[in-house]
């Protein structure tokens, strides 16, 4: 990620991608299993479906509990806003109409394997990061840049972990 000077209100985005030597359906199994995600993240600690849901579908909700050395611990509720197996899985954090963040996995067949992209957008609604910006408004661009860099790095780790699992012989678990 290059320095952009973005502010929170700019709703900056980050994206990572990887080509995976596995069928789209296999990659989809991993991407759409939110229970795997905490094992691939240093920040996301746990996830739990809400309202009796047992898997993703449009409108389903889940709570994610996270921890960050500088930001503390918190929980957010996310809503599935796009669910098109085996192509798109997206969720909005806190409010589907005005989220604090929007996250998306997209998959497409490519060269006998699957191109996996993970994308996210910060904002537009206020988030926990907004409080840090409120305390240090003169450092907003740096705060946003550092956080977006963390997101990009963590997304890279997640996509790499999915790639390793999908390409492993047999049906490996995380």
N, C-alpha and C positions, 0 to 999 in steps of 0.2 A: 504494500500500500504506500503510495506516494503522499507527501504532505499536500493537503488540499486547502487548509485554512478553513475547513467546514465548521459551521456552527450547528448546534443541535437542531435548530429550526430548519436547517437545510435537508433534514432527513437523509443523512449519508448512508451509503450502502457498501457492502462488502460481498465478494463472491470468490469461491474457490471451486476448482473442478479437477476431476481425475478420470482417465479412461480406465475401465475395469475389465479384465479378461474374464467376464462371467455374463451369463444371460441377464437381461433386464429383470426378469421375474425373481431371480436369486438376489439381486441387489435390492429390489423392492422389498423383499421379505425383511431385510436388515434395516432399511431406511424407515419403514413404517412400524417397526417395533420400538416404541419409545422406551421400553424397559432397558434396551441396550445402551441408550445414550449416556446415562451416568457413568458407565464403565469406560466410555471414550472421552470423558471430559474431566478436567481438573476442577471445574467450577460447578457444574450441575451435579448435585449430590444424590437426588432421588426424584422419581416421577410417580404419579399415581392417577389413574383414571378416576373421574368423578361421575356422579349420577348413575352409577351402575354400568357405565360403559366398560367394555373389555378390549376395545381396539378402536382404531381411528375410523371416523365417518364424519360427514359434514355436520357441524354443530356440536360434536362431542367435545367435552372439556377435560383437561387434566391439570393437576397442580405440579409445579416443578419447584424443588427446593435447591437453592444455590448458596455458594459460599465463595467469598473473594477476600484476600488478605486486606485490601484497602477499602473495600465496600461493605464488609461484614457478611451477615447471613440474611436471606430473605426467601420468601415464597411468592410465586406468581401463578395466576390461573391463565391458561391458554385455551384458545378455541380453534378447532379445526375449521379453516376457512376455504381450503381447496383440498379435494381428495379425489384423484383420478387415477386409480391403479392401472397400470404400473408406471405412471408418468409423473404425477405431481402430488406432493404432500406438503401442505403449508398450514401454519398456525399463526394466529395473532395473539399477542400477549396483553392480557387484562381486558381489553375491550375490542371486539372484532370490528367495530365501526371506526374507532379512534384508538388504535393500539399504541402501546409504548414501544413495541417492536414487531416486526413481521419477519418470519423465518420460512424458508422454502427449500425443499429438495426437488430437483427435477432430473428425470432420467430419460435418455433416448438411446435407442440402438445405434451403435456406430462400429464399423469395421469388425464385426463378429463379436463384439462385446457391448459394453454400456458406458456412455458418457454420463457421469454423475456430477451434478452441480449443487452446491449448497450456497444459498444467497440469504442475506438479511438486510433489513432496513431499520435504522434507529428512528424511533418516534413515529408519528408526530406528537403523541401525548407525552406528558412528563413522565419520567421514570426516576429510579433511584439516583441515576447519574445527574439528574437535574439539581438535586440538593448540593452536590459538589460544585456544580456550576454556579449556583446561587451564592455559595460561600466565597468563590473565587472567580467572579465574572470576567476579570481581565485575563484569565487563563482558559477560558472556554474552548478556544480552538485547540489548545494543547490537550485538554482533558478529553475532548471528542476524538482527536487523533489517536491518543494512547488507547482509549477504549476500543476504537474501531480496529486498531492493530491487534489488540488482544482477541477480539472476535475473529478476525481473519486467521490468526495463528491457531486458535482453538478449532475453527472450522476445518483448517488444513489437517489437524490431528484427527478429527472425526472422519473426514473423507478418507484419509489414509487407513484408518482402522477398518472402515467399511470395506475398502478395497482388499485388505489382507484377509478379512473374514470371507468375502465373496469369492476370492480366488483360491482359498484353501481347499484341499481335496476333501470330498465328503461334505457333510453339513456341520461345520465347526461352530461352536458357541463362543461368545466373547469371554 
